[in-house]
Amino acid sequence: MEYKNVKTAIIGGGAAGLACAVQCASKLGYGSTLIIERQARTGRKLLATGNGRCNLSNRHLSSEHYYGDKAIIRSVLSGFGSEDVEKFFGSMGLLFRDDSEGRVYPYSNQASTVLDCMRLKCEKLGVEELCDFKIKTIRKSGGFFLIESETFSVKAQYVVFATGSRASSLLGANDSGYRMLEKFGIRSTPLFPALSPVSAKEKYKNLKGVRAKGSVTLTADKETIKKRFGEIQFTDNGLSGICVFEISRFVNEFFMLGKISGKPYQKISISVDVMSDFSYQELCAYLFRCKRIFSDGKASDLLSAALNRKLAQSVAQYCSLASKKCTALSDNDIKKLAYAAKNFVFTPVVTDSYQSAQVSAGGISSQYVNPETLMSKSIENLFIIGELLDVDGDCGGYNLHFAFGSAAVPVKSMK
């Protein structure tokens, strides 16, 4: 069996693992750091982030955009702000551009640029990559960690777990990190997908591919949980789009735990407002005017000048007016149509959305790691970073920022 002795072994070559490798090698010296990657190459999931554009961070960074273990969130963010992301990547020559909502991207708008920068820096610092490495056993013996595959053995003083979660399983992600940590007595909080599409009981096949600006509101037992604005994408199974992603965490939490933010609920629904720029009264007035314009048409025609025709038809269908002629519409019918356009309700259903989820909620909490160092409280020199931790963020660069920020923490404890 081949054998290698290193100072630091990083398990996982994603965003957090690569960023940690750069900083470990910068501090500990050339050839001190090894990345162990289960897949054929490092950074596969990173290439898909931000639709391939790699949203690195956000100018509006704050703890309000994160969920999970508050102690870990505070510790990581206090030591690594959006300017630190620029400083870190700027030292590798990367240029940046911001959008109107504060999202920070590489100037190239290509995730491959970010990956190339880190891999080139790793190469310069003598960081070795062991890819296609399937860990068979990992244990601590005599103050060192022994990591073995069928044909190779690694001995390391420090081990950093950066394996990520099951999110984006189509890109090869799995829960192997959690399973390895369990053997050290380190267990995660309940896990569930976050930032994912939402499947719904109602199927509007004709809406597949239709997009509309508007708002989505998640309601649980008639209580408003979360409201988000943005582009809504209708799918053959339900709803997608950034605003939907940002309420999906609570949908999946409900189906996993029967609770949302610790409070039990019985029933949830999502109300879609496809005319959010208009008040209900303004929309009623508009539809009454359109009734005169489309006097020879159907009820759906009243919305067809404002919405995609398929969406207008589905809204009319939702309030049972699809086949009714405009001339037969009563004042109450017009009000029903206006209400439906502003309250187009979908009933979420449970689904295994890890395939399309961007991140996972839940993970290793401060019960098991020191928030200030991210070192295991029971296993000295074992660190946990990135998505393995009980932290997830909103869309907009917050999750990648946390990956990079958490990657910087263990290095402070290494000598």
Phi, psi and omega in degrees: 000130177292154187220142177220139180243122181225165176286310183230129174248124179253120182266105182117121182251043175268203183302310182292317182296316179294317180297321179293321180299317179301315184284324176298311182294325178297324182273318189268345175110166183301133176076009184277343194235139181231134173258128176253117184237130181288329183271179186289338177206162180277157170077016184298314181290325179301324181296337183266352185292145179059038184054039178085001182261341175066077176286101191285324186195190178212137180295338182264030182304128173196163181295341180296341181267009183236156179229154178115221187283109186295325181294318178292318179302311181300316183297313183292313183291327181293335181258358185206099179262182182297329178291333179287329174297314179295321179295316181297307182282331177298328179293345177259004178092005183287137174258158186232161169215145178253155171254182187293343181257014175087002180287135182256125181236159168295148182302329180288344187059029180228127179297331181299330178295318180295314179298316180299319179301313182290321181291323177293320178295318177300317180298317180296327182270002178078023176284126180263144176251126172252097181264166186055033182261106180266109182290124178267315178218150171217128182209165177250132182213126177060034178084002179234156176264136176246120183241120187233140167253193179293332189233357188219147179229137179239134175245127185220147176283320179242144173232132177243119177274119181221043188278350183075194184237194179282348183301141185063048183296338176294341178263013176097002181291146175209188184256025184300326180298315179297321181293321177293320181293328178300329179291342174264007181080016181256116186242150182269160167289170178305137183254144175203155183294149173223160184051065182221162171297163178242125175277147184229155177296320181283130181245116176245082186303328181290347181272354182305123179090351180283139178237147179207143173281140180172204180229154174235138181233122176270126180240137176234119183049046177070008177257130179288122181264313184204139176231133181223146179250152176153197178275125179261130177249125178268134180243174178289344180251347183164239189228148176214188184107159184302316181296327176288318178306321186284348172256349184296329179305316184285328175297311182291327176296318179300314182288332180281317190243348185074011182225161171228120183053039176087353182257129181285142177223161181257328189209142177232158175207160177239124177258126181254127177252104182269004176230048188291345178280352181243141169287165178302317181295318179296320180292321176301314180298319178297316183291325176297322178292319180292335178298324178287323181291318183255044186300333181265002185260196179256171183302322182296336180296335182295334180257355188290341177275348181250333186234162168309137185302319180296323178291318177301318179294321181291323177295317178296322177295320181301323181258022173060038179238007189304320186264001185278135178288149180301322181296338182264358182286128176275170176301323179293325177297318179299318179294322178297319180293319178297316180297319181295322179294332180260355180215061180274102194266135175238144179254108181298148175234153182291141179205152174276092186262019177299331181300320184253359179286144178276327180216172176244140173268156185087177179143202183279124185260180179288359170296329185248340179236150174284120183300332183282333184240343187060024174269143176304139179286341183249337182241106182298139176071015172254120184245153179228128183225171172069215188289347175296334182282159181281065179213131171217153186235173175292169170295155175118020178096357185291325181286319176294322178301316180295322178301312180292320181294317180292331180295334182279341189290309184301329185301329182296336182265356184268144183232000000 
